Amino acid sequence: MALVVLLLVGLLMTGGAYAVFTTNSTASAEEYTAQDVEEGEKLFVTNCATCHGMNAEGTENGPGLVGVGAAAVDFQVGTGRMPLQMSGPQAQVKTPQFSEEQISQMSAYVASLGPGPAVPEDEYLDASQGDPAAGGGLFRTNCAMCHNVVGSGGALTRGKYAPNLSEVSEKHLYEAMQTGPQNMPIFNDANLTPEQKRDVIAYVREVSEQPSAGGAKLGSLGPVAEGLFIWFFGLAAVIGITVWLSARSK
């Protein structure tokens, strides 16, 4: 009996701790009106149910969406990734097919299916209130291995890639960290607090807007691009000068 009681206490403490850490980042249909949910369901059935199921339970063509939250819908639909343009290793960014109101309504419907990450509040999207230095440290630790140290993106395996972050909006940057789209890990509030996410956004904005003091950025891909530039153009220049000198000597 003592072991059973100890096990139950452990489960209660674990569940309570999880609830505490996730409460601030979850949203349900209570944050939206009944009309938003109703209109969102109509849009979902018309545009999304083919892949995700009539009740968002998922099919062989798409994952279930119960519990993904409003933030996931806002990111995927707001960046044009959904609905998919074509099947492939990764959803392509394109012009959104829906208005902001429609995206909000679809977010409301999916949020009504189960609690999940909410669309971030404006106070956490103001890059001017963040600390770029602290955000730089967090970015280099958690993001640079895929997105490059200045957020320029890079190739991954099997045709996948980490996108360039320079033109991604503050809201979508936050939602990407919060929901972990594509191959990206999830950074919930227990991993990165809302303030830390804002610091990361401040860093991305700063490095994206900085002018290149060294001339052409060459994609900001680092020494590989610079080395290739020197190898091809520098070597071509050396060969050209050698041929020219040889011709003059004759």
C-alpha positions as CSV (number, residue, x, y, z in Angstrom):
1,M,0.0,0.0,0.0
2,A,2.8,2.4,0.8
3,L,4.3,1.9,-2.7
4,V,0.8,2.5,-4.3
5,V,0.4,5.7,-2.3
6,L,3.9,6.9,-3.2
7,L,3.2,6.2,-6.8
8,L,0.0,8.2,-6.7
9,V,1.7,11.1,-5.0
10,G,4.4,11.1,-7.6
11,L,1.9,11.1,-10.4
12,L,-0.1,14.0,-8.8
13,M,3.1,16.1,-8.3
14,T,4.2,15.4,-11.9
15,G,0.8,16.4,-13.3
16,G,0.6,19.4,-11.2
17,A,4.1,20.6,-12.2
18,Y,3.2,20.1,-15.9
19,A,0.0,22.1,-15.5
20,V,1.9,25.0,-13.9
21,F,4.5,25.1,-16.6
22,T,1.9,24.9,-19.5
23,T,-0.9,27.1,-18.2
24,N,0.5,30.3,-19.5
25,S,1.1,29.0,-23.0
26,T,-2.2,27.2,-23.7
27,A,-5.5,28.5,-25.1
28,S,-8.9,27.1,-25.5
29,A,-12.1,28.1,-27.2
30,E,-13.0,30.3,-24.2
31,E,-10.8,33.0,-25.6
32,Y,-12.9,33.1,-28.8
33,T,-16.6,33.7,-29.5
34,A,-18.9,30.9,-30.4
35,Q,-19.4,32.5,-33.8
36,D,-15.6,32.4,-34.4
37,V,-15.5,28.7,-33.6
38,E,-18.5,28.0,-35.9
39,E,-17.1,30.0,-38.8
40,G,-13.7,28.3,-38.2
41,E,-15.2,24.9,-38.4
42,K,-16.8,25.7,-41.8
43,L,-13.4,26.9,-43.1
44,F,-11.7,23.8,-41.7
45,V,-14.2,21.3,-43.2
46,T,-13.9,23.1,-46.6
47,N,-10.2,23.5,-46.8
48,C,-8.4,21.2,-44.3
49,A,-10.6,18.1,-43.6
50,T,-9.3,16.2,-46.7
51,C,-6.0,15.7,-45.0
52,H,-6.6,16.2,-41.3
53,G,-10.0,14.5,-41.0
54,M,-13.5,15.9,-40.5
55,N,-12.9,16.3,-36.8
56,A,-9.2,17.0,-37.1
57,E,-8.5,13.4,-35.9
58,G,-5.9,13.0,-38.7
59,T,-5.6,10.7,-41.7
60,E,-2.9,8.9,-43.5
61,N,-2.3,12.2,-45.4
62,G,-2.1,14.5,-42.5
63,P,-1.6,14.5,-38.7
64,G,-4.3,15.1,-36.1
65,L,-4.7,18.6,-34.8
66,V,-6.3,18.1,-31.5
67,G,-4.2,19.9,-28.9
68,V,-1.9,21.7,-31.3
69,G,-3.4,25.0,-30.3
70,A,-4.2,28.3,-32.0
71,A,-0.6,29.2,-32.4
72,A,0.1,26.3,-34.7
73,V,-2.8,27.2,-37.0
74,D,-1.8,30.8,-37.0
75,F,1.7,30.0,-38.0
76,Q,1.0,27.3,-40.6
77,V,-1.8,29.1,-42.3
78,G,-0.5,32.6,-41.7
79,T,2.8,31.8,-43.5
80,G,1.1,30.1,-46.4
81,R,2.5,26.7,-45.6
82,M,-1.1,25.4,-45.2
83,P,-2.9,24.4,-47.2
84,L,-0.1,22.5,-48.9
85,Q,0.9,23.6,-52.4
86,M,2.3,20.2,-53.1
87,S,3.5,17.1,-51.4
88,G,7.2,17.1,-50.6
89,P,9.8,16.8,-47.8
90,Q,8.8,20.2,-46.4
91,A,5.8,22.7,-46.6
92,Q,6.6,25.6,-48.8
93,V,6.2,29.3,-47.8
94,K,3.7,31.1,-50.0
95,T,1.2,34.0,-50.0
96,P,-1.5,33.2,-47.4
97,Q,-4.8,32.1,-48.9
98,F,-6.9,33.4,-46.1
99,S,-7.5,36.8,-44.4
100,E,-6.4,37.5,-40.9
101,E,-10.0,37.1,-39.7
102,Q,-10.4,33.7,-41.3
103,I,-7.1,32.6,-39.9
104,S,-8.2,33.7,-36.5
105,Q,-11.5,31.8,-36.9
106,M,-9.7,28.5,-37.9
107,S,-7.4,29.0,-34.9
108,A,-10.5,29.3,-32.7
109,Y,-11.9,26.1,-34.0
110,V,-8.7,24.1,-33.5
111,A,-8.3,25.6,-30.1
112,S,-11.8,24.4,-29.2
113,L,-10.8,20.8,-29.8
114,G,-8.2,20.8,-27.0
115,P,-5.9,23.1,-25.1
116,G,-2.7,24.1,-26.8
117,P,-0.2,27.0,-27.3
118,A,-2.0,30.3,-27.8
119,V,-1.2,33.1,-30.2
120,P,1.4,35.2,-28.4
121,E,0.6,38.5,-26.7
122,D,1.9,41.7,-28.2
123,E,4.1,42.5,-25.3
124,Y,6.3,39.5,-26.2
125,L,6.6,40.5,-29.8
126,D,8.2,43.9,-29.3
127,A,11.8,43.4,-30.3
128,S,12.7,46.8,-28.9
129,Q,11.9,45.5,-25.4
130,G,14.2,42.5,-25.8
131,D,17.9,42.0,-25.0
132,P,19.7,41.2,-28.3
133,A,22.9,40.1,-26.4
134,A,21.0,37.6,-24.2
135,G,19.0,36.5,-27.3
136,G,22.2,36.0,-29.2
137,G,23.5,33.5,-26.6
138,L,20.2,31.6,-26.7
139,F,20.1,31.6,-30.5
140,R,23.6,30.3,-30.8
141,T,22.9,27.6,-28.3
142,N,19.5,26.4,-29.6
143,C,19.1,27.6,-33.2
144,A,22.4,28.3,-35.0
145,M,23.2,24.7,-35.9
146,C,20.3,24.8,-38.4
147,H,19.5,28.4,-39.1
148,N,23.1,29.7,-39.2
149,V,24.6,32.0,-36.6
150,V,22.8,35.0,-38.1
151,G,19.6,33.3,-39.1
152,S,20.4,32.9,-42.8
153,G,19.1,29.3,-42.9
154,G,20.8,26.3,-44.3
155,A,20.3,22.9,-45.9
156,L,19.2,19.8,-43.8
157,T,18.9,16.2,-44.8
158,R,16.6,14.6,-47.3
159,G,15.6,17.8,-49.1
160,K,14.7,19.7,-46.0
161,Y,16.0,23.1,-45.0
162,A,16.0,25.6,-42.2
163,P,14.5,28.9,-43.6
164,N,16.1,32.3,-43.6
165,L,14.7,34.3,-40.7
166,S,15.4,37.8,-41.8
167,E,11.9,38.5,-43.2
168,V,9.8,36.4,-40.8
169,S,7.5,38.4,-38.7
170,E,7.9,38.7,-34.9
171,K,4.7,36.8,-34.3
172,H,5.6,33.9,-36.6
173,L,9.1,33.7,-35.0
174,Y,7.5,33.4,-31.6
175,E,5.0,30.8,-32.8
176,A,7.7,28.7,-34.5
177,M,9.6,28.5,-31.2
178,Q,6.4,27.7,-29.4
179,T,5.0,25.0,-31.7
180,G,8.1,23.4,-33.4
181,P,7.0,23.3,-37.1
182,Q,8.5,21.0,-39.6
183,N,11.9,19.7,-38.3
184,M,12.1,22.3,-35.5
185,P,12.0,21.2,-31.8
186,I,9.4,22.8,-29.5
187,F,10.6,25.4,-27.1
188,N,7.7,25.7,-24.7
189,D,7.7,28.2,-21.7
190,A,9.6,25.6,-19.6
191,N,12.5,25.6,-22.1
192,L,12.5,29.3,-23.1
193,T,10.3,31.7,-21.2
194,P,8.3,34.3,-23.1
195,E,10.9,36.9,-22.2
196,Q,13.7,34.8,-23.5
197,K,11.8,34.2,-26.8
198,R,11.5,38.0,-27.1
199,D,15.2,38.2,-26.6
200,V,15.8,35.7,-29.4
201,I,13.5,37.8,-31.6
202,A,15.4,41.0,-30.7
203,Y,18.6,39.3,-31.7
204,V,17.3,38.0,-35.1
205,R,16.0,41.5,-35.9
206,E,19.3,43.1,-35.0
207,V,21.4,40.9,-37.1
208,S,18.9,41.0,-40.0
209,E,19.0,44.8,-40.1
210,Q,22.7,45.3,-39.7
211,P,24.6,46.5,-42.8
212,S,27.5,44.4,-43.9
213,A,30.7,46.2,-42.9
214,G,32.8,43.8,-44.9
215,G,31.1,44.3,-48.3
216,A,29.0,41.6,-50.0
217,K,27.4,39.2,-47.5
218,L,27.6,36.2,-49.9
219,G,24.4,34.9,-48.3
220,S,25.9,35.3,-44.8
221,L,26.8,31.6,-44.9
222,G,30.2,32.0,-43.4
223,P,33.7,30.8,-44.4
224,V,32.4,28.1,-46.8
225,A,30.9,30.7,-49.2
226,E,33.8,33.0,-48.7
227,G,36.3,30.2,-49.4
228,L,34.5,29.1,-52.6
229,F,34.4,32.7,-53.8
230,I,38.2,33.1,-53.3
231,W,38.9,29.7,-54.8
232,F,36.9,30.2,-58.0
233,F,37.4,33.9,-58.7
234,G,40.9,34.2,-57.1
235,L,42.2,31.2,-58.9
236,A,40.6,32.4,-62.2
237,A,42.4,35.7,-61.7
238,V,45.7,34.1,-61.0
239,I,45.4,31.9,-64.2
240,G,44.3,34.9,-66.2
241,I,47.4,37.0,-65.1
242,T,49.7,34.0,-65.7
243,V,48.4,33.6,-69.3
244,W,48.7,37.4,-69.9
245,L,52.3,37.5,-68.7
246,S,53.2,34.4,-70.8
247,A,51.7,36.0,-73.9
248,R,53.6,39.3,-73.3
249,S,56.9,37.4,-72.9
250,K,56.5,35.8,-76.3
